[in-house]
């Protein structure tokens, strides 16, 4: 089978198209013929090994010293079940499915084996493989944090970095909860954010949301670049600051205090659970959240796709298709 292999840590050029053996599912696994995958910030972070200095030695031991131990990256997929293990009963051959691979990775290939207990769901009829591939990791990250905030109708929610894979789902989830949503991102993404339900938009290059006098019940920071104290001060009394940037570097901000005055600060890493994807899947089927696809690249152009994601201009998601 074709696969894009990460031959060592470095720029996108370390990704090479190779022929690998087709995997065989174990008893509790499913074999998926991959039709689409995505390029996430996490994929780029692992490939480039762009981690904080203090983490580099332990993370090299975990991921691999000179190159990734799991050398086929890719955290999200959509495709068709080609075979199931002898002990698996949830999915059957021919099912259209999508989901998250977690640290097993492996979506940048023609075929992928995963335990059937992973966060995997059947694709709603009206969705394409390309659309379905974009939902799992971004959607589950957004859901993980927003559930902690318990957003209520009428609350004011600010989403920083709203134009990416996590932010676009977060905007829609917050709107579904009845909140008034303000989305912060660059100017080229603002029309898209209005189209998916944002009530207000802010171009961060032209306006500092911490200095405009507005306060919010919930601030969900996906970008991880806003000044901590100023951002917390933009919360209302008893407001909640969700620090949702998925990079390992930003996750270490969880060591900051969990409270500032009467305001609550929540950081951490999302769990990828089958029940959470099932919840998102129902919203997808009902049309209450919509995938946002920016660019589509063939698997053979994965290098270009990684460059595009690292440029910071993508709107929503970048999809990889297997032709």
N, C-alpha and C positions, 0 to 999 in steps of 0.2 A: 504494500500500500504506500501511497505518497504521504509524507509528513514533512513539516518544517521543523528542523532540529536546531536547537540552540547549542552550537558547538563550543562556546565558551562565553564568559561574561564580557559584555561590551556593547557597542552600538548596534543598531538593527542589522548591520551587515554580517553579524555573527550567525544570523539565521540562514540555514541552508536547506534546500529541497533534497530529500533523500528517500530511498526506498527502504521500508522496514517490513518486518513480518506482520501479517495480520494477526491481531490478538485473538485469543480464544477465551470465552467467558468461563469463569469458575462457577461452582454450583449455585451461588447466590447472586451472580452478576448478570447483567445484560450486555449484549454487543450492539452498539449503535453505529449505523452508517451515517457519518456526520455530513450534513448538508450545509450547515452554517455555524460559525463561531464568531467571537468578537475580539477586539483588542481593548483590554482594560488597562488602567494605570498600574494595576498590580502586575500584569504581564510585563509591562515595560520596566517596572521596578526590579523584578527578578532578573530579567534579561540583562539589564545594565548594572545590576548590583549597586543601586544607588541608595544605600542604607547609611544611617549615621555611623560615624567612625567607631563609637563605642560598641556598636552591634556587629561590626563586620566579622570579627573572629567567630563568635558563636553562630552567626547566621551562615558563614561559610561551612562550618561543621554540619549545620542542619541541611542546607540546600546543596552543598557540594563545594569542594575546595577550589578547583580550577574552573569548573563548569557546573551547571545545574545537574544534580543527580538525576532528577526527572527532566530529561532534555527536550521533551515535546511540551511546550507551554500551551496555554489556552484554558481559561476558567469557565467559559460559558459555551453551550452547544445547543444545536437543534438538529434533529435527524429522524431516521426511521430505525426501529428495533429490527435487527437482522437475525438475532438468535438470543435465546435465554438459557441460563443455567438450569440444571436439573432440579434445583430446589426453589427456583424463583416462580412466583405465581401472579404478581401484580400486573406486569406488562406481558404482551404477547408479540410475536413476530408481525411486523407490518404497522405497529402503532407509531404514530407521529409523536415524538416526545422532545422535550427541552429541559434544561436544568443546569446545575452548577457542578463542576468537578472538584471544587475545593483544592486542597494542596496536592491532590492526585494529578491535577492538570491534564494535559493530553489531548485537548480539543483541536489542535492544529494538525489534524491527520484525517485520513479517509475513514478510519474506524477508531472506536473508543470503547473500552470495557469499564463499567462502573458497577459497584454494588447497587442492587435494586432499592436499597434502603436510603440512598442518597436523595438530595432534593431534586426530584425529577417529576415531571407532570406531563400529561397528554396535551398536545397543542390544540387550542380551540379551533373549530372548523374554519373560521373566517381569517385566521392568521397564517401568514407565510412562514417558512423556516427562518427567513432573514429577520422578520419581526420578532418571532418567538425567542430567537437566540439572545436578544438584548435585555430580557427581563430579569433573569434569575439573580445575578449577583448585585446589580444596582438596585433592583426592587427589594431584595431581602435586606440589604443594608439600610435602605430608606425606611422600610417597615420596622426593622429592629429598633431604630432610634425614635421614630415618631410614636410608636406604641408606648415607649417609656414616658413620653411627654403627655400622653392621654389628652390629646387636643380636643377641645370642645367647640361647638358652633359659636361663632362670634369672636373667637380669639384672633389676635393678630400674630401671624407667623412670618418670620423672615428666613429665606433660604439663601445662603451665601454659596456661590458656585453652583447655581441652579441649572446651568445649561449642560451638565454632563449626564452620565448614565445614572448616577444616584439622584442627583438633583431633579431631573425631569420627572422621575417617579415620585419623589418627595412632594413636589408642587401639586401633583394630581391627588396624592393621598391626603394631603392637608386640605385641599379643596373639597374632597369627598367628606371630610369631617366637618365641613361648614365654616372653616376658617377664612379670614381675609389674608391672602398670601401676597407677600412682596418678594420678588425674585431679584437677586443680585448677580450680575455677570457682565461680560463685555458686550459692546453695542451690537455686534453682529448676531447675537443670540436672543436679543430681547423680543423681536417679533415672534419667534418660535415659542418663547415662554408665555407670551400673551395668548398664543393660539392653543396652548394646552391648559389654560385656566388661570394663570397668574393675574391677580387684580391690579398690581402695580409692578413696575420694573425699575431697576436702578443700574445705570452704567457705572461700574466701580471706578472707571478711569476719569469720570467727570463729577461724580458725587460721592462724598464720604458718608455712608449711612450712619456712622457714629457721631456725626456732627450736624445732622439735619433736624434734631429735636424730636424725632420719632422714637417711641419705645414699643417693645413687643412682648407678648406673653411667652413666645418660644422663638429662639434663634437656632437654626440648624445650619452649622458651618461645615460644608463639604470640602471647601477649598483649603482650609487650614492655614490661611495666610493673614487673617485679620488680627490686629492687636488684641491680646487677651483682655486686658483691663477695660479698654474702650468698648469692646464688644459686650462684656458683661454689664457695663454701665448703660447699655442700650436696652436692657431688659426692664420690664415693669417690676414692681414689687412682687416677690414670689414667682418670678419668671424662671424659665429653664433654658440653659445653654447646652445644646447638643453638639458635641465635638465629633463629627462623623467622617472626617477624612480617613479613607481606608489605608493609607500608607503606614508602614511600620514606624516610620519616623514620627508621624503625627500621633500614632497610638500611644507613644510614650508621654504625651501630654496628660494622660490619665493620672500621672503622678502629681498633677496640680491639685490644689484643694478642691473638694467636692461641693463647697459652698463659699459664697462671698456675700456676706450679709444674709438677707433672706432669699437670695437667689441660688438656684441649684445648678450644678455643673455635672454633666454626664458625658463620659468618654468610654471607649472600649472597642471591642471587635464584635461584629455581627456573627451570629450563629446561622449556618445554612441548614435549615430544617425543612423536611418535606412538608410539614403542616403549614409553614409560612408560605412556601411556594404554592401550595394548594389554595390558600387564601387569596394570593395575588392572581392565581389562575382564574378564579371565579370573577374577580374584578375585570380581568381581561376579556373573558367570555361575555360579560355583561356590558362591555364597552365603557367601563368606568375609569380605566386607565388605558392609555394608548402608547405603544412603542414609538420611540423617536429614532429614526435611522438617518444618519447624515450621509456617510460615504460607504460604498460597497467595493471591496477589493477581492480578486481571486486569491486563493491560497498561495499561488506562486508569487504574488506581489505583497506578501506579508511584511517585507522590509519597508516598503513604501507606506504601508498602513501604520506601522510602528512610528515611523518618522512623523506622519500626520497627527497621530494622537499626541506625541510629545511636543508638537508645535503649540498645543493648547487651544486650538481654534475649533475643535470638533463641536458639533451641536448634537447632543444626545449620545449616539453610539456609532462606532465604526464596525462594520460587519465584514467577515471573511466568508467567502463561499467556496465550496468544493465543486469543481466542474467535472 
